[in-house]
Amino acid sequence: MALDVEQIKKGQRAMWSTGDYPEMATHIVSAAEKLVELAGVREGEEVLDVATGSGNVAIVAAGRGTKVTGLDLTPELFDAARRRMEEAGVEIELVEGDAESMPFGDGSFDCVLSCFGVMFAPRHQQAVTELVRVCRPGGTIGIAAWTPEGATGRMFKTVGGYMPPPPPELVPPAMWGDEQHLRELFEGSGAQLEFTRANVEFAWESSDGWLAYNERVLGPTIMAKNALEPQGRWESLRAELVALYDEANEATDGTMRVPAEYLLTIARLPG
């Protein structure tokens, strides 16, 4: 049975426009900075930020004197992106669009980046084909994605265990954080791949408090709670998530400090 791609994307748009993702995104700015640094973004380049959200990568790249376009399936996030752009004193073109079918010509950008964004495209190969297509020969593609074994990857897997099973042909988003999967996706592109693992650190007064915060701002958590609470199953999942963060907690003073691992993939295209 073929994937109902449009229904999946409709659900994703609803998910990421629920709560306050721009608030949550402030906790992962360090990953955007790391991605732009490793991609070697230079002044004067034309840069595309795929699934820009509230503009983490776009704003960092624009601060380096580049011409930046931000693309996202969820234009509800653009108001927050524009506010942040104004605060940063940068100009970025924001475009509503789909990572699997981007509204740009072949070879439009010197550098194509995505931080915890393109990983949610339902058809991974189609998304990589588009990333390669819109990047110029000799250009650079950079992707940051949560690893399956990291705290956020484990969180998504735990939540998924309580939800209706996805179609078997739908590959989990966290596979974008698996090196072998990325090698397979880029096979045939001629790209030279470089992999770096890093962590975002989530710090809060406690794991329970962090979950309470997620329940207010993070779309996937909010939607899971809305689906499971009427069934009497939310508290069970919530307890598992608190236990997950407690297990990963590196703080020794009674607070929470959890490193969430992600994979940075830099793909350098042949000239």
Backbone as CSV, one residue per row, in Angstrom:
resi,resn,N_x,N_y,N_z,CA_x,CA_y,CA_z,C_x,C_y,C_z
1,MET,0.844,-1.192,0.000,0.000,0.000,0.000,0.883,1.246,0.000
2,ALA,0.616,2.173,-0.918,1.439,3.366,-1.041,1.229,4.292,0.159
3,LEU,2.303,5.002,0.512,2.210,5.980,1.585,1.219,7.081,1.211
4,ASP,0.398,7.488,2.164,-0.460,8.650,1.971,0.366,9.869,2.370
5,VAL,1.225,10.289,1.443,2.213,11.319,1.741,1.551,12.641,2.111
6,GLU,0.511,13.002,1.379,-0.133,14.282,1.649,-0.768,14.314,3.040
7,GLN,-1.338,13.194,3.456,-1.934,13.141,4.788,-0.859,13.240,5.869
8,ILE,0.277,12.585,5.622,1.393,12.662,6.567,1.861,14.102,6.712
9,LYS,2.004,14.790,5.595,2.497,16.171,5.630,1.472,17.110,6.258
10,LYS,0.214,16.841,6.033,-0.830,17.640,6.684,-0.732,17.488,8.197
11,GLY,-0.489,16.247,8.651,-0.329,16.003,10.076,0.912,16.676,10.639
12,GLN,1.996,16.678,9.858,3.225,17.319,10.320,3.038,18.827,10.460
13,ARG,2.355,19.414,9.497,2.119,20.863,9.582,1.307,21.191,10.836
14,ALA,0.292,20.376,11.114,-0.509,20.595,12.316,0.343,20.415,13.567
15,MET,1.222,19.410,13.559,2.050,19.114,14.727,3.012,20.255,15.040
16,TRP,3.717,20.762,14.020,4.746,21.774,14.270,4.165,23.166,14.471
17,SER,2.882,23.349,14.138,2.248,24.643,14.409,1.466,24.611,15.720
18,THR,1.488,23.466,16.411,0.854,23.333,17.725,1.869,23.686,18.810
19,GLY,1.410,24.325,19.858,2.320,24.694,20.942,3.133,25.919,20.566
20,ASP,4.415,25.901,20.892,5.293,27.044,20.637,6.664,26.533,20.229
21,TYR,6.749,25.986,18.997,8.027,25.445,18.551,9.139,26.510,18.548
22,PRO,8.857,27.771,18.148,9.928,28.766,18.202,10.557,28.911,19.588
23,GLU,9.770,28.722,20.641,10.322,28.750,21.998,11.236,27.540,22.214
24,MET,10.767,26.354,21.823,11.595,25.159,21.966,12.880,25.279,21.146
25,ALA,12.788,25.914,19.979,13.946,26.019,19.084,15.082,26.821,19.688
26,THR,14.793,27.642,20.689,15.872,28.408,21.322,16.858,27.490,22.048
27,HIS,16.430,26.276,22.363,17.296,25.337,23.083,18.265,24.589,22.162
28,ILE,18.090,24.741,20.844,18.917,23.971,19.905,19.713,24.867,18.957
29,VAL,19.851,26.142,19.312,20.609,27.073,18.462,22.056,26.615,18.298
30,SER,22.626,25.991,19.322,24.027,25.557,19.237,24.245,24.585,18.081
31,ALA,23.242,23.754,17.787,23.359,22.817,16.662,23.371,23.555,15.334
32,ALA,22.573,24.612,15.225,22.574,25.426,14.005,23.940,26.069,13.798
33,GLU,24.515,26.579,14.874,25.837,27.210,14.792,26.897,26.197,14.373
34,LYS,26.814,24.994,14.930,27.771,23.946,14.595,27.636,23.521,13.136
35,LEU,26.393,23.425,12.653,26.152,23.019,11.271,26.713,24.043,10.288
36,VAL,26.451,25.318,10.537,26.949,26.370,9.649,28.475,26.392,9.657
37,GLU,29.054,26.193,10.825,30.515,26.174,10.940,31.120,25.020,10.142
38,LEU,30.605,23.810,10.339,31.178,22.642,9.661,30.948,22.679,8.153
39,ALA,29.851,23.285,7.727,29.584,23.393,6.290,30.493,24.426,5.629
40,GLY,31.162,25.233,6.426,32.093,26.219,5.877,31.399,27.331,5.114
41,VAL,30.255,27.758,5.602,29.495,28.813,4.927,30.332,30.091,4.879
42,ARG,30.416,30.690,3.671,31.269,31.856,3.469,30.471,33.064,2.984
43,GLU,30.976,34.229,3.279,30.357,35.481,2.860,30.140,35.494,1.349
44,GLY,28.970,35.968,0.939,28.656,36.085,-0.482,27.972,34.862,-1.075
45,GLU,27.939,33.746,-0.348,27.297,32.540,-0.873,25.777,32.656,-0.811
46,GLU,25.133,31.880,-1.668,23.677,31.744,-1.621,23.362,30.462,-0.858
47,VAL,22.576,30.593,0.205,22.335,29.496,1.141,20.836,29.219,1.228
48,LEU,20.490,27.938,1.256,19.112,27.506,1.480,19.032,26.768,2.807
49,ASP,18.085,27.186,3.653,17.808,26.489,4.910,16.493,25.743,4.737
50,VAL,16.576,24.417,4.636,15.407,23.576,4.388,14.729,23.229,5.709
51,ALA,13.411,23.433,5.772,12.652,23.281,7.014,13.196,24.260,8.050
52,THR,13.196,25.513,7.680,13.826,26.568,8.476,13.144,26.807,9.810
53,GLY,11.839,26.496,9.928,11.130,26.719,11.181,11.152,28.187,11.568
54,SER,11.664,28.473,12.755,11.755,29.862,13.207,13.109,30.482,12.883
55,GLY,13.883,29.819,12.020,15.044,30.463,11.420,16.387,30.264,12.079
56,ASN,16.563,29.231,12.904,17.843,29.047,13.589,19.039,29.078,12.645
57,VAL,19.040,28.194,11.648,20.172,28.105,10.722,20.233,29.330,9.820
58,ALA,19.080,29.755,9.326,19.030,30.886,8.397,19.646,32.135,9.008
59,ILE,19.337,32.396,10.275,19.835,33.604,10.932,21.345,33.516,11.156
60,VAL,21.828,32.343,11.575,23.270,32.175,11.763,24.005,32.353,10.436
61,ALA,23.487,31.748,9.364,24.123,31.859,8.048,24.093,33.292,7.530
62,ALA,22.964,33.977,7.708,22.847,35.357,7.249,23.827,36.268,7.986
63,GLY,24.110,35.929,9.238,25.077,36.701,10.016,26.487,36.606,9.470
64,ARG,26.718,35.657,8.563,28.035,35.519,7.931,28.101,36.257,6.595
65,GLY,27.074,37.054,6.303,27.094,37.843,5.080,26.670,37.069,3.846
66,THR,25.796,36.095,4.021,25.307,35.302,2.893,23.903,35.762,2.491
67,LYS,23.478,35.339,1.326,22.103,35.568,0.861,21.321,34.296,1.174
68,VAL,20.366,34.375,2.108,19.714,33.180,2.631,18.244,33.128,2.248
69,THR,17.822,31.918,1.859,16.410,31.610,1.658,16.023,30.533,2.658
70,GLY,14.903,30.725,3.339,14.396,29.719,4.269,13.127,29.101,3.714
71,LEU,13.083,27.778,3.650,11.936,27.038,3.123,11.287,26.244,4.238
72,ASP,9.960,26.264,4.323,9.293,25.432,5.321,7.875,25.095,4.880
73,LEU,7.457,23.887,5.269,6.116,23.389,5.007,5.086,24.054,5.926
74,THR,5.568,24.681,6.996,4.690,25.226,8.040,4.877,26.740,8.134
75,PRO,4.187,27.500,7.289,4.379,28.960,7.296,3.886,29.627,8.566
76,GLU,3.142,28.886,9.398,2.719,29.442,10.684,3.914,29.846,11.555
77,LEU,5.098,29.285,11.242,6.298,29.602,12.013,7.016,30.851,11.517
78,PHE,6.581,31.389,10.385,7.317,32.497,9.775,7.227,33.800,10.557
79,ASP,6.122,34.043,11.252,6.015,35.276,12.043,7.117,35.331,13.095
80,ALA,7.329,34.204,13.759,8.401,34.146,14.760,9.762,34.308,14.099
81,ALA,9.934,33.699,12.916,11.204,33.822,12.191,11.467,35.283,11.834
82,ARG,10.437,35.982,11.386,10.614,37.392,11.006,10.975,38.252,12.216
83,ARG,10.362,37.978,13.359,10.705,38.723,14.571,12.169,38.507,14.942
84,ARG,12.602,37.263,14.858,13.986,36.953,15.205,14.966,37.553,14.194
85,MET,14.579,37.569,12.909,15.411,38.183,11.875,15.597,39.670,12.160
86,GLU,14.500,40.321,12.533,14.565,41.758,12.824,15.474,42.017,14.022
87,GLU,15.341,41.193,15.053,16.193,41.338,16.233,17.668,41.138,15.890
88,ALA,17.937,40.214,14.944,19.320,39.916,14.556,19.853,40.890,13.510
89,GLY,18.971,41.700,12.923,19.392,42.658,11.911,19.773,42.029,10.596
90,VAL,19.080,40.951,10.214,19.372,40.275,8.947,18.105,40.168,8.102
91,GLU,18.313,40.011,6.805,17.198,39.821,5.874,17.276,38.424,5.276
92,ILE,16.149,37.727,5.303,16.063,36.357,4.795,14.760,36.223,4.027
93,GLU,14.810,35.616,2.865,13.584,35.347,2.118,12.963,34.056,2.640
94,LEU,11.701,34.117,3.038,11.003,32.943,3.550,10.000,32.459,2.507
95,VAL,10.052,31.155,2.236,9.229,30.564,1.181,8.492,29.350,1.735
96,GLU,7.178,29.300,1.533,6.420,28.103,1.890,6.682,27.037,0.839
97,GLY,7.046,25.841,1.275,7.332,24.799,0.297,7.716,23.485,0.950
98,ASP,7.811,22.476,0.103,7.978,21.085,0.496,9.402,20.622,0.208
99,ALA,10.066,20.043,1.210,11.436,19.572,1.031,11.546,18.480,-0.020
100,GLU,10.438,17.786,-0.295,10.467,16.715,-1.295,10.174,17.204,-2.703
101,SER,9.810,18.474,-2.830,9.525,19.053,-4.146,9.734,20.562,-4.046
102,MET,10.991,20.972,-4.042,11.316,22.364,-3.738,11.100,23.283,-4.939
103,PRO,10.587,24.485,-4.689,10.248,25.406,-5.780,11.439,26.219,-6.265
104,PHE,12.564,25.533,-6.514,13.778,26.204,-6.964,14.366,25.442,-8.147
105,GLY,15.080,26.158,-8.988,15.716,25.532,-10.134,16.926,24.704,-9.741
106,ASP,17.374,23.878,-10.666,18.572,23.067,-10.436,19.767,23.980,-10.135
107,GLY,20.579,23.582,-9.174,21.814,24.297,-8.881,21.623,25.731,-8.445
108,SER,20.597,26.006,-7.657,20.284,27.388,-7.261,21.133,27.903,-6.099
109,PHE,21.750,27.004,-5.316,22.397,27.437,-4.079,23.807,26.854,-3.946
110,ASP,24.682,27.646,-3.325,26.039,27.170,-3.032,26.044,26.195,-1.864
111,CYS,25.116,26.413,-0.937,25.083,25.604,0.278,23.625,25.349,0.662
112,VAL,23.302,24.083,0.941,21.941,23.689,1.312,22.026,23.025,2.680
113,LEU,21.313,23.584,3.661,21.425,23.134,5.043,20.063,22.758,5.613
114,SER,20.059,21.896,6.617,18.828,21.580,7.340,19.185,21.059,8.724
115,CYS,18.601,21.672,9.743,18.882,21.315,11.125,17.609,20.793,11.788
116,PHE,17.553,19.485,12.026,16.392,18.839,12.633,15.114,19.165,11.849
117,GLY,15.222,19.234,10.523,14.089,19.614,9.692,13.777,18.611,8.608
118,VAL,14.697,18.490,7.626,14.451,17.578,6.512,14.324,16.134,6.996
119,MET,14.826,15.847,8.189,14.736,14.486,8.731,13.290,14.025,8.896
120,PHE,12.339,14.962,8.916,10.935,14.578,9.063,10.227,14.400,7.714
121,ALA,10.926,14.584,6.609,10.334,14.297,5.300,10.018,12.805,5.223
122,PRO,8.810,12.423,4.813,8.441,11.000,4.856,9.221,10.126,3.885
123,ARG,9.651,10.692,2.750,10.381,9.903,1.748,11.835,10.382,1.725
124,HIS,12.682,9.666,2.441,14.056,10.110,2.644,14.810,10.249,1.325
125,GLN,14.699,9.271,0.449,15.446,9.328,-0.807,14.988,10.491,-1.670
126,GLN,13.695,10.725,-1.702,13.171,11.851,-2.473,13.721,13.172,-1.930
127,ALA,13.793,13.286,-0.611,14.306,14.512,-0.006,15.776,14.729,-0.345
128,VAL,16.589,13.679,-0.270,18.013,13.821,-0.592,18.190,14.155,-2.073
129,THR,17.394,13.537,-2.927,17.456,13.860,-4.357,17.217,15.348,-4.588
130,GLU,16.276,15.928,-3.830,15.986,17.359,-3.951,17.117,18.213,-3.382
131,LEU,17.686,17.808,-2.257,18.816,18.545,-1.693,19.964,18.624,-2.704
132,VAL,20.258,17.498,-3.339,21.331,17.444,-4.327,20.966,18.279,-5.553
133,ARG,19.724,18.195,-5.984,19.297,18.900,-7.206,19.458,20.407,-7.100
134,VAL,19.062,20.988,-5.963,19.077,22.453,-5.851,20.449,22.997,-5.446
135,CYS,21.397,22.111,-5.138,22.748,22.528,-4.769,23.633,22.563,-6.011
136,ARG,24.441,23.582,-6.140,25.301,23.731,-7.308,26.412,22.687,-7.317
137,PRO,26.902,22.303,-8.501,28.079,21.429,-8.564,29.227,22.052,-7.771
138,GLY,29.872,21.231,-6.946,30.930,21.730,-6.085,30.422,22.345,-4.801
139,GLY,29.103,22.346,-4.609,28.501,22.936,-3.430,28.475,21.972,-2.246
140,THR,27.888,22.439,-1.162,27.892,21.688,0.093,26.480,21.528,0.632
141,ILE,26.177,20.321,1.093,24.916,20.034,1.778,25.253,19.671,3.210
142,GLY,24.541,20.268,4.162,24.775,19.970,5.573,23.476,19.638,6.279
143,ILE,23.475,18.539,7.043,22.265,18.067,7.720,22.593,17.758,9.178
144,ALA,21.756,18.248,10.077,21.839,17.841,11.489,20.582,17.048,11.804
145,ALA,20.752,15.868,12.400,19.606,15.001,12.708,19.877,14.256,14.010
146,TRP,18.842,14.094,14.803,18.961,13.320,16.043,19.345,11.885,15.734
147,THR,20.225,11.308,16.527,20.596,9.901,16.326,19.555,8.993,16.978
148,PRO,19.375,7.784,16.452,18.410,6.856,17.058,18.729,6.537,18.511
149,GLU,20.021,6.472,18.852,20.410,6.054,20.200,20.525,7.225,21.175
150,GLY,20.427,8.461,20.694,20.502,9.625,21.564,19.198,9.841,22.322
151,ALA,19.210,10.788,23.264,18.049,10.998,24.130,16.800,11.383,23.349
152,THR,16.948,12.259,22.346,15.766,12.681,21.578,15.287,11.563,20.668
153,GLY,16.219,10.828,20.054,15.822,9.679,19.244,15.088,8.642,20.068
154,ARG,15.559,8.399,21.277,14.892,7.447,22.184,13.528,7.977,22.620
155,MET,13.430,9.292,22.791,12.147,9.891,23.154,11.114,9.645,22.065
156,PHE,11.504,9.893,20.800,10.568,9.672,19.695,10.146,8.201,19.604
157,LYS,11.099,7.299,19.825,10.782,5.870,19.772,9.826,5.490,20.898
158,THR,10.038,6.041,22.084,9.168,5.747,23.225,7.750,6.231,22.961
159,VAL,7.624,7.456,22.462,6.296,7.991,22.131,5.640,7.136,21.052
160,GLY,6.434,6.745,20.047,5.899,5.940,18.948,5.329,4.614,19.408
161,GLY,5.871,4.080,20.502,5.381,2.814,21.028,3.967,2.884,21.568
162,TYR,3.476,4.085,21.804,2.116,4.273,22.308,1.130,4.683,21.213
163,MET,1.640,4.970,20.024,0.795,5.468,18.950,0.488,4.353,17.945
164,PRO,-0.533,4.517,17.105,-0.803,3.516,16.060,0.445,3.298,15.211
165,PRO,0.757,2.051,14.848,1.986,1.787,14.092,1.946,2.474,12.728
166,PRO,3.064,3.071,12.316,3.116,3.709,10.997,3.183,2.657,9.900
167,PRO,2.928,3.036,8.649,3.106,2.091,7.549,4.531,1.545,7.543
168,PRO,4.713,0.272,7.236,6.052,-0.319,7.316,7.068,0.335,6.395
169,GLU,6.605,0.954,5.316,7.534,1.598,4.380,7.953,2.996,4.831
170,LEU,7.403,3.491,5.942,7.772,4.803,6.465,8.991,4.641,7.374
171,VAL,10.145,5.138,6.918,11.385,5.002,7.670,11.401,6.043,8.791
172,PRO,11.759,5.666,10.020,11.751,6.623,11.133,12.656,7.818,10.866
173,PRO,12.246,9.023,11.279,13.061,10.225,11.065,14.472,10.113,11.641
174,ALA,14.624,9.437,12.778,15.937,9.360,13.417,16.952,8.567,12.603
175,MET,16.514,7.874,11.552,17.479,7.188,10.690,18.363,8.177,9.934
176,TRP,17.944,9.450,9.855,18.816,10.489,9.304,20.037,10.693,10.198
177,GLY,19.996,10.162,11.407,21.137,10.223,12.306,21.979,8.961,12.281
178,ASP,21.779,8.110,11.278,22.524,6.857,11.121,23.459,6.986,9.914
179,GLU,24.750,6.835,10.128,25.727,7.073,9.066,25.505,6.180,7.849
180,GLN,25.246,4.902,8.061,25.069,3.996,6.935,23.846,4.370,6.110
181,HIS,22.779,4.775,6.775,21.576,5.207,6.059,21.880,6.414,5.176
182,LEU,22.676,7.352,5.681,23.040,8.532,4.881,23.925,8.142,3.704
183,ARG,24.828,7.199,3.910,25.660,6.738,2.787,24.785,6.161,1.672
184,GLU,23.781,5.402,2.070,22.884,4.808,1.077,22.058,5.879,0.364
185,LEU,21.594,6.877,1.100,20.780,7.933,0.496,21.577,8.747,-0.520
186,PHE,22.851,9.000,-0.214,23.676,9.829,-1.104,24.417,9.008,-2.160
187,GLU,24.251,7.697,-2.136,24.930,6.846,-3.121,24.502,7.261,-4.525
188,GLY,25.463,7.412,-5.403,25.149,7.818,-6.775,25.245,9.315,-6.998
189,SER,25.307,10.102,-5.919,25.408,11.559,-6.064,26.844,12.012,-6.305
190,GLY,27.794,11.134,-5.984,29.199,11.505,-6.087,29.692,12.323,-4.916
191,ALA,28.832,12.559,-3.930,29.201,13.397,-2.794,30.201,12.701,-1.886
192,GLN,31.137,13.485,-1.343,32.030,13.007,-0.308,31.400,13.354,1.035
193,LEU,31.218,12.353,1.884,30.510,12.545,3.143,31.465,12.621,4.325
194,GLU,31.159,13.551,5.230,31.898,13.676,6.485,30.870,13.638,7.614
195,PHE,31.161,12.870,8.659,30.222,12.721,9.774,30.857,13.208,11.075
196,THR,30.072,13.927,11.848,30.498,14.404,13.166,29.342,14.230,14.134
197,ARG,29.628,13.684,15.302,28.590,13.572,16.333,28.787,14.673,17.365
198,ALA,27.678,15.228,17.812,27.718,16.297,18.815,26.475,16.180,19.689
199,ASN,26.415,17.002,20.726,25.272,16.978,21.643,24.683,18.369,21.813
200,VAL,23.357,18.414,21.894,22.660,19.567,22.449,22.400,19.232,23.915
201,GLU,22.644,20.179,24.798,22.399,19.923,26.215,21.080,20.574,26.631
202,PHE,20.157,19.739,27.101,18.899,20.243,27.633,19.039,20.345,29.151
203,ALA,18.898,21.547,29.674,19.047,21.777,31.113,17.744,22.348,31.674
204,TRP,17.304,21.786,32.793,16.051,22.217,33.424,16.142,21.927,34.918
205,GLU,15.141,22.350,35.676,15.221,22.125,37.122,15.016,20.667,37.497
206,SER,14.336,19.903,36.627,14.134,18.475,36.870,13.601,17.836,35.596
207,SER,13.685,16.508,35.524,13.116,15.792,34.378,11.612,15.979,34.314
208,ASP,10.965,15.948,35.468,9.517,16.138,35.496,9.153,17.537,35.006
209,GLY,9.925,18.534,35.405,9.677,19.894,34.947,9.909,20.044,33.458
210,TRP,10.924,19.333,32.940,11.203,19.365,31.497,10.025,18.788,30.714
211,LEU,9.439,17.698,31.208,8.271,17.122,30.547,7.094,18.079,30.596
212,ALA,6.907,18.761,31.729,5.820,19.738,31.846,6.008,20.866,30.831
213,TYR,7.249,21.286,30.645,7.568,22.317,29.641,7.256,21.803,28.242
214,ASN,7.669,20.567,27.942,7.372,19.961,26.639,5.868,19.881,26.390
215,GLU,5.117,19.596,27.439,3.659,19.508,27.303,3.041,20.856,26.919
216,ARG,3.737,21.931,27.191,3.234,23.260,26.850,3.677,23.731,25.469
217,VAL,4.918,23.358,25.049,5.481,24.000,23.858,5.765,23.073,22.684
218,LEU,6.008,21.783,22.916,6.480,20.901,21.840,5.328,20.144,21.194
219,GLY,5.093,20.426,19.913,3.965,19.853,19.191,3.823,18.344,19.293
220,PRO,4.893,17.554,19.050,4.749,16.102,19.148,4.285,15.637,20.528
221,THR,4.796,16.276,21.587,4.386,15.906,22.939,2.933,16.299,23.193
222,ILE,2.558,17.488,22.761,1.184,17.963,22.948,0.198,17.054,22.240
223,MET,0.516,16.676,20.996,-0.412,15.847,20.231,-0.487,14.432,20.797
224,ALA,0.632,13.914,21.296,0.603,12.594,21.931,-0.268,12.628,23.187
225,LYS,-0.127,13.686,23.979,-0.938,13.812,25.186,-2.424,13.923,24.835
226,ASN,-2.740,14.733,23.818,-4.139,14.900,23.415,-4.756,13.580,22.949
227,ALA,-3.934,12.730,22.302,-4.443,11.452,21.795,-4.574,10.417,22.914
228,LEU,-3.617,10.411,23.851,-3.546,9.335,24.838,-4.295,9.622,26.135
229,GLU,-4.422,10.890,26.503,-5.065,11.214,27.779,-6.506,10.706,27.848
230,PRO,-7.310,10.863,26.775,-8.680,10.331,26.837,-8.729,8.809,26.984
231,GLN,-7.639,8.122,26.580,-7.576,6.665,26.698,-7.016,6.231,28.055
232,GLY,-6.629,7.197,28.874,-6.034,6.866,30.161,-4.626,6.329,30.059
233,ARG,-3.921,6.635,28.965,-2.585,6.075,28.733,-1.470,7.115,28.819
234,TRP,-1.832,8.391,28.924,-0.806,9.427,28.910,0.127,9.335,30.111
235,GLU,-0.399,9.120,31.301,0.442,9.107,32.490,1.489,8.002,32.426
236,SER,1.134,6.881,31.803,2.101,5.793,31.648,3.247,6.220,30.735
237,LEU,2.911,6.836,29.591,3.955,7.318,28.689,4.773,8.412,29.363
238,ARG,4.112,9.301,30.049,4.816,10.404,30.706,5.839,9.859,31.699
239,ALA,5.452,8.844,32.453,6.367,8.247,33.428,7.575,7.631,32.723
240,GLU,7.354,7.000,31.575,8.469,6.427,30.815,9.421,7.519,30.332
241,LEU,8.862,8.647,29.890,9.699,9.737,29.394,10.501,10.373,30.522
242,VAL,9.883,10.564,31.673,10.616,11.097,32.824,11.756,10.139,33.198
243,ALA,11.470,8.836,33.178,12.502,7.848,33.492,13.637,7.884,32.472
244,LEU,13.287,8.101,31.203,14.297,8.187,30.145,15.251,9.340,30.424
245,TYR,14.681,10.507,30.750,15.522,11.674,31.015,16.287,11.529,32.329
246,ASP,15.677,10.882,33.318,16.396,10.630,34.573,17.624,9.745,34.319
247,GLU,17.445,8.735,33.489,18.549,7.811,33.175,19.688,8.531,32.458
248,ALA,19.331,9.466,31.555,20.347,10.175,30.766,20.923,11.388,31.491
249,ASN,20.369,11.721,32.632,20.740,12.937,33.346,22.185,12.878,33.857
250,GLU,22.949,13.914,33.544,24.339,13.978,33.996,24.532,14.965,35.144
251,ALA,23.455,15.649,35.544,23.570,16.597,36.656,23.697,15.841,37.983
252,THR,24.414,16.422,38.897,24.605,15.793,40.216,24.072,16.671,41.352
253,ASP,23.360,17.736,40.983,22.885,18.681,41.994,21.371,18.679,42.147
254,GLY,20.713,17.622,41.626,19.267,17.532,41.730,18.509,18.144,40.568
255,THR,19.228,18.816,39.654,18.585,19.377,38.465,18.714,18.381,37.307
256,MET,18.332,18.788,36.105,18.451,17.938,34.924,19.425,18.564,33.939
257,ARG,20.342,17.750,33.452,21.245,18.160,32.370,21.451,16.949,31.473
258,VAL,20.722,16.922,30.370,20.715,15.751,29.489,21.359,16.086,28.144
259,PRO,22.432,15.375,27.777,23.005,15.544,26.440,22.178,14.757,25.418
260,ALA,21.740,15.444,24.380,20.957,14.803,23.318,21.826,14.739,22.065
261,GLU,22.208,13.535,21.685,23.157,13.361,20.578,22.504,13.580,19.225
262,TYR,23.264,14.216,18.326,22.830,14.351,16.937,24.013,14.107,16.012
263,LEU,23.695,13.796,14.771,24.722,13.537,13.740,24.726,14.694,12.755
264,LEU,25.912,15.224,12.502,26.102,16.232,11.460,26.684,15.543,10.237
265,THR,25.990,15.643,9.132,26.450,15.072,7.867,26.769,16.212,6.913
266,ILE,28.019,16.279,6.459,28.431,17.258,5.458,28.699,16.504,4.165
267,ALA,27.960,16.854,3.130,28.089,16.202,1.816,28.646,17.227,0.832
268,ARG,29.822,16.967,0.337,30.461,17.892,-0.620,30.307,17.305,-2.026
269,LEU,29.596,18.045,-2.876,29.279,17.562,-4.212,30.460,17.764,-5.167
270,PRO,30.583,16.886,-6.143,31.652,17.065,-7.138,31.383,18.310,-7.987
271,GLY,32.466,18.923,-8.464,32.338,20.147,-9.247,31.969,19.874,-10.696
